[in-house]
Amino acid sequence: MVCIVDKNNQIINILNSPYPTAENERIYYPWNKLWEQYTDIEPFSCTQENALKNLRKEFVKRRDAIRFINLPSGNRYGFDCAPEDITNFMASYTPLLVAQSGSTGYTVWLDDEEKNFVILDYADFAFCYKYVSDSQKQDYVWYKSSKEKLLAVSEADGKEKLQQVYDFCVASPSGNI
């Protein structure tokens, strides 16, 4: 796409064209808006918005990550933690939770590459539930704290500072920021 600009560099049209061909045409960027001044430099607000979007993606990755847990039974298994996986976990765990005992089958990660169906008892399910819940709460705390840090960076602080804060947040483990 290209922006058509007037003699004052104001965007007067945006065309679906692969590249500029005339003197008054410029490369289109997502921050370009009709009737605004053309710029090929990403505004701070767009940079900050992109950092927040990337932070959200990192949060989802952390929240949904497989957690390997040493269970009371002595076994170590990995548990999928995406929302749909939590739903499946709860479907298996709820009858045991109501009865406060028993065991049932559930699919877990045996290692980083292999999944299998195993039998877990109530104590293993209860332990896993608390572990995953606590670790996901830490992910939410990390996200909230990191988001606040990114939003606290002003345009006067600059894009470099924003990138430094983003890099610091992403490098920080959940719950330790």
C-alpha positions as CSV (number, residue, x, y, z in Angstrom):
1,M,0.0,0.0,0.0
2,V,1.1,3.6,-0.5
3,C,0.1,6.9,0.9
4,I,-0.5,9.9,-1.4
5,V,0.7,13.1,0.2
6,D,0.1,16.7,-0.6
7,K,2.7,19.5,-0.7
8,N,2.5,19.8,3.1
9,N,3.2,16.0,3.5
10,Q,-0.4,15.4,4.7
11,I,-1.9,12.0,3.7
12,I,-4.7,12.7,1.3
13,N,-5.3,9.1,0.1
14,I,-4.1,5.6,0.7
15,L,-4.0,3.2,-2.2
16,N,-3.6,-0.6,-2.5
17,S,-0.5,-0.4,-4.6
18,P,2.6,-2.6,-4.2
19,Y,5.1,0.3,-4.1
20,P,5.3,4.1,-4.7
21,T,5.6,5.1,-8.3
22,A,5.0,8.9,-8.2
23,E,6.8,11.8,-6.5
24,N,4.0,12.3,-4.0
25,E,3.6,8.6,-3.0
26,R,5.2,7.1,0.1
27,I,5.4,3.6,1.6
28,Y,2.4,3.0,3.9
29,Y,3.0,2.0,7.5
30,P,0.3,0.8,10.0
31,W,0.5,4.1,11.9
32,N,-0.3,6.2,8.8
33,K,-3.8,7.7,8.9
34,L,-5.7,9.6,6.3
35,W,-5.5,13.4,6.8
36,E,-2.5,13.2,9.2
37,Q,1.1,14.1,8.6
38,Y,3.0,11.3,6.8
39,T,5.9,9.8,8.8
40,D,8.0,6.7,8.2
41,I,9.1,6.7,11.8
42,E,7.0,4.6,14.1
43,P,5.4,6.8,16.8
44,F,6.2,6.0,20.4
45,S,2.5,5.0,21.1
46,C,2.7,2.4,18.3
47,T,6.0,1.0,19.7
48,Q,4.5,0.8,23.1
49,E,1.3,-0.8,21.8
50,N,3.4,-3.5,20.0
51,A,5.5,-4.1,23.2
52,L,2.2,-4.6,25.1
53,K,0.9,-7.0,22.4
54,N,4.2,-9.0,22.6
55,L,4.1,-9.0,26.4
56,R,0.5,-10.5,26.2
57,K,1.8,-13.2,23.8
58,E,4.6,-14.0,26.3
59,F,2.1,-14.1,29.1
60,V,-0.1,-16.6,27.3
61,K,3.0,-18.7,26.5
62,R,3.9,-18.8,30.2
63,R,0.4,-19.3,31.5
64,D,-0.2,-22.2,29.0
65,A,3.2,-23.9,29.3
66,I,3.5,-27.5,30.2
67,R,4.4,-27.9,33.9
68,F,6.4,-30.9,35.0
69,I,5.4,-31.7,38.6
70,N,6.8,-34.1,41.2
71,L,3.6,-35.7,42.5
72,P,2.9,-37.2,46.0
73,S,2.9,-40.7,44.4
74,G,6.5,-40.2,43.5
75,N,5.9,-39.9,39.8
76,R,6.9,-36.9,37.7
77,Y,4.6,-35.9,34.9
78,G,4.0,-32.9,32.7
79,F,0.6,-31.3,32.6
80,D,-0.8,-29.2,29.7
81,C,-2.1,-25.9,31.1
82,A,-3.9,-24.1,28.2
83,P,-7.5,-23.2,29.0
84,E,-8.9,-26.2,27.1
85,D,-6.5,-28.5,28.9
86,I,-7.6,-27.1,32.3
87,T,-11.2,-27.9,31.3
88,N,-10.2,-31.5,30.6
89,F,-8.2,-31.7,33.8
90,M,-11.2,-30.5,35.8
91,A,-13.5,-33.0,34.1
92,S,-11.3,-35.8,35.4
93,Y,-10.6,-34.2,38.8
94,T,-14.1,-33.1,39.8
95,P,-15.5,-36.6,40.6
96,L,-12.5,-37.3,42.8
97,L,-12.8,-33.9,44.4
98,V,-16.4,-34.5,45.3
99,A,-15.6,-38.0,46.7
100,Q,-12.3,-36.8,48.3
101,S,-10.8,-40.1,47.1
102,G,-10.4,-42.4,44.2
103,S,-8.3,-42.5,41.0
104,T,-8.9,-42.1,37.3
105,G,-7.0,-42.0,34.1
106,Y,-5.5,-38.9,32.6
107,T,-3.2,-38.1,29.7
108,V,0.2,-36.5,30.8
109,W,3.6,-35.8,29.4
110,L,6.1,-38.5,30.4
111,D,8.9,-36.3,29.1
112,D,9.4,-33.5,26.6
113,E,8.3,-35.6,23.6
114,E,6.0,-38.4,24.8
115,K,2.4,-38.3,26.2
116,N,0.6,-41.3,27.7
117,F,-2.5,-42.2,29.6
118,V,-1.8,-42.9,33.3
119,I,-3.8,-43.5,36.5
120,L,-3.7,-40.6,39.0
121,D,-5.2,-40.7,42.5
122,Y,-7.0,-38.0,44.3
123,A,-3.8,-36.8,46.1
124,D,-1.9,-36.4,42.8
125,F,-4.8,-34.5,41.2
126,A,-5.2,-32.2,44.3
127,F,-1.4,-31.5,44.3
128,C,-1.4,-30.8,40.6
129,Y,-4.4,-28.5,40.9
130,K,-2.8,-26.4,43.6
131,Y,0.6,-26.4,41.8
132,V,-0.8,-25.3,38.4
133,S,-3.2,-22.8,40.0
134,D,-0.4,-21.2,42.1
135,S,2.0,-21.1,39.1
136,Q,-0.6,-19.5,36.8
137,K,-1.4,-16.9,39.5
138,Q,2.3,-16.0,39.4
139,D,2.1,-15.7,35.6
140,Y,-0.9,-13.2,36.1
141,V,1.1,-11.3,38.7
142,W,4.1,-11.2,36.3
143,Y,1.9,-9.9,33.5
144,K,0.2,-7.2,35.5
145,S,3.5,-6.0,36.9
146,S,5.2,-6.1,33.6
147,K,2.4,-4.3,31.9
148,E,2.5,-1.5,34.5
149,K,6.2,-1.1,34.0
150,L,5.8,-0.8,30.2
151,L,2.9,1.7,30.6
152,A,5.1,3.8,33.0
153,V,7.6,4.4,30.2
154,S,6.9,7.8,28.7
155,E,7.6,9.1,25.2
156,A,10.2,11.4,26.9
157,D,11.9,8.2,28.2
158,G,12.1,7.0,24.6
159,K,11.9,3.8,22.7
160,E,15.3,2.6,23.9
161,K,14.1,2.7,27.5
162,L,10.8,1.0,26.5
163,Q,12.8,-1.8,24.9
164,Q,15.1,-2.1,27.9
165,V,12.0,-2.4,30.2
166,Y,10.4,-5.0,27.9
167,D,13.6,-7.1,27.7
168,F,13.9,-6.9,31.5
169,C,10.3,-8.1,32.0
170,V,10.6,-10.9,29.5
171,A,13.8,-12.1,31.1
172,S,12.3,-12.1,34.5
173,P,10.7,-15.3,35.8
174,S,7.0,-15.3,36.6
175,G,6.3,-14.2,40.2
176,N,9.8,-12.7,40.7
177,I,9.5,-9.3,39.2
